[in-house]
Structures are given as structure tokens and as C-alpha cells.
């Protein structure tokens, strides 16, 4: 686990656990089930994006926030798949069989 004062620069995976990099907006969604940032999109796009994001969340399973993430460059959010630069958050969950 990485404390917030020292952002992780890479994700660590084990035989039983997987870490994901998540953008700040999706972190709010995961932590609070608050996806209102999607309301800024036109209605048809918002519905499509919401369905896609919830599908990603379902694939992640139960996750726990463990700290900050800053790889020092571009990276992809595990939830919305946006290309991000700068910092984000690290979430960890159980590795799923399959």
C-alpha cells in the first residue's frame, strides 16, 4: 500500500490482488456512486457513457481506494478509459479467475 503523501508510480499486482489507476472523476463515482459529472454530456452520450462506465465498474468488482497515483506521464483510467496525464487514484480488488 502506498500512503497518499507518496503517490505510486506504477501499479502492483499479486496472484490474488490487482490494482487499477482511476481518474479523479471516476474515483468520486466509485467512492460515492456519484456519476453526475456525466450530466454535462448531451443526453444520448451521457446514457451511453454511463452504461459503458457501469459495465467497467462491474468488471472491476469490489474495490478499495488505497492511495494516490502519478506515473509521470499519460495513463488510461480503468473505469472510463480516458487518457489522463498527471495524478489519479489507485484502487485495489481481488483478481478474478478466468
N, C-alpha and C positions, 0 to 999 in steps of 0.2 A: 504494500500500500504506500502511496505517495502523499505526504501532507500537502495541504493547499499552498504552503509557503514555498514549496519546491515543485513546480509543475513537472509531470512526467514528460519525457521527450520521446518515448516510444511506448508502445503497448506491450504488456507482458501476458503471455498465455501459458497455462499449465495443462496437464492432462484432464483436469476437471473444471477449470475456470477459463473464461475468455473475457478480455477487456475490449471495450469499444470507445472510440472517440466520438463525442456528440457535441454539436454546436450549442451555443447558449440558448437559442430559441427552443430547440428540441429538448434541452435539459429542463426548461420550465414545463414543457409538455409532459415529460417523463415524471418529474417530481410532483407536479400538481394536477396532472390530467388537464392542463390548460393549453389548448391549441388555438386560442383566439388570434394569434399572430397570422393565422391563415385567413382571417376575415378581411384582411386588406386586399386579397386577391379577388378578381371577378368571381361571381358565384359558381359558374361551371368549373373554373380552375380550382377554386377552393375545395369543392366537393371531391374532385379527382385527386388533389394533393392530400386531402385529409384521408381518403381511402388508402392511398399509397403509403402514407406515414403510419397509419394504424396497422397496415399489413407488416411493415418493417418492425414495429414495436412488438407485434405478436411473434415474429420470428426470433426476436431477442429473448423473449421470455421474461422471467422475473430478474430485474437488475437492481443494483445498488450503486449509488454515487460514491466514488472513493477519492476524488481529487481533481486537480487542475491538469490540463494537457496543453503543451506548447511544443510542437516538434520543430519549430523554427522554419516553417515553410507552409506549403499548401498541403491540405489533407481533406479527406472526404468524411462528411458526417454519416455515421452508421444508420441514422434514422431517416433523414430527408435526402441524403445523397448529394447535398450541395457541396461544392468545392469551397473550402474555408481557408483562410490564412490567419495566422495569429493563434490565439488561445481558444480552448474549448474545455470540455469536461470529460473525465474518464468514468465510465460505468462498467461494472463487472457483473457477470452472471455465470450460471452453470453451463458447461459445454454440453451441447445436446448430441445424443448419439445419432449417427446416421451419416 
